[in-house]
Amino acid sequence: MSDENLIGLAELIQQVKRELLTTYLNDETPSHDTDIPVFSVDSVELELQVTLKKEGKGGVKIYVLELGGGSSRDDVQKVKLTLSPLLKKEQLLGIYKKLYPERWQEFLETSVEALTKGNEGNLSDQF
């Protein structure tokens, strides 16, 4: 495997975080002013095949093997990572309500609608 095709573990984690933080409610181009988060992620579990490479000054670099590679090399290790948010859901909701008080009611309605979509009858009509 050439070094140019290697993906560093830190680089992969950063990309996963970026993709999870991107919110799209529909296929239209989203706007920062109109996006309303519909769900939060409690944790993300990744199971990866990695290989280690010694770096200068005694350091070690961890590289993620290409997905679907199915490698059977002796130097391949399996690593399981769990990524969790630093803030609890309640804290994030409090921050959102403080930053966007004028949108709080719309946020609640959108969240309930998204959670109950596809159910017989609309749960939000019962309250």
N, C-alpha and C positions, 0 to 999 in steps of 0.2 A: 504494500500500500504506500503510495507516495505521500510525502508530507503535505503537499498542496491540497489533498483531498481530506485531510484530517480536520475534525471539528473538536475544539477544546471543550471540556465539560462546562467551564464558566460561560463560554460563548453560547452553548446550547441552553443553559439555564436562563441567560439574559433574553434569548429569543422566545422561550416559552413564556416568560414574564411579560414581554412586550405583547405577545399575541393574546394573552389572557386579559390584559388591561385594555385592549381595543374593544370597544362596544359597538356593535351593529345590531340595530333592531330590525332592519329590513335591508333589502338589496339596494335601496337608494343611497346616495352619498350622504353619510351622516354629517351633522354639524355639531360642534362642541356645545353650542347653545341649545340644541334641541334633543340631544341624546339623554335618555333616562335609563339608568342601569336597571335591568330586570332581575338579575340574579347575582349572587356572589359565589365565589369559589372557596370552600372550606379548606381543601387541600388538593394537590395534584401529585399523583404517584407515578414515577417514571422508573422503568426497569430497562437498564442499558447494558450493552456490552462495551467494555472499555479496554484500552491498552495503556500501559505506562511507558514513558520515555524519560530517561535521565537527561537533565538539563545541566548547564554549567553551574558551578558553585554548589554542587550537591543537591540541587532542586529536582523535583519530579513533576512532569506535566502529564495530566490525564487527558486522553483523547477518546472521544466517542467513535466507535466504529460505524461505518455506513449502515443505515437501516436496511434490513433485508439481506445483509451480507451473509448471514448464517455461517460465520467463520468458525473453524474448528482448530484454530491455532492454540498452541500451548500458553502463549503469553496473554490470552484474553481472559478478562475477569468480568463477572456479572456484578453490577452495582444496582441497588434499589434506592431511590431518593424520594423523599416526600417533601414537597414544597408547601408551606403554609403561610398565610398572610401574617404580618406583624401585628395588625390591629384586629380586634374582634368585630363581628358584624354590628353589634350595638354601637361600638365606637364609630364605625364608618357611617352608620345611619345618622348619628348625632352630628358628625361633621357635615354630611350632605344637607341635613335640615338647617344647620347654621349658615352654610354657604348659599343655599338656594331656598330661603323660606317661602318665596312666592311660588315655588314649584312643588312644595311638599305634598299638597293634596293630589296633584297630577301624578306624582311619583307613587303615592299609595294606590291610586286607582289603576295605574298601569301595571304595578306589581301584582295586584290581586287579579286583574284581568289575565295577565300572562300565566299566573299559577293555576287559574281555573279554566283556561282555554281547553275546549274539547270535552269538558264535563257536561253531563246532562243538566240543563238549567244553569243559570249563572249564580255561583255562590255569593258573589258580591251583592246580588239583589236580596239576599236573605238577611242582610245586616243593615 
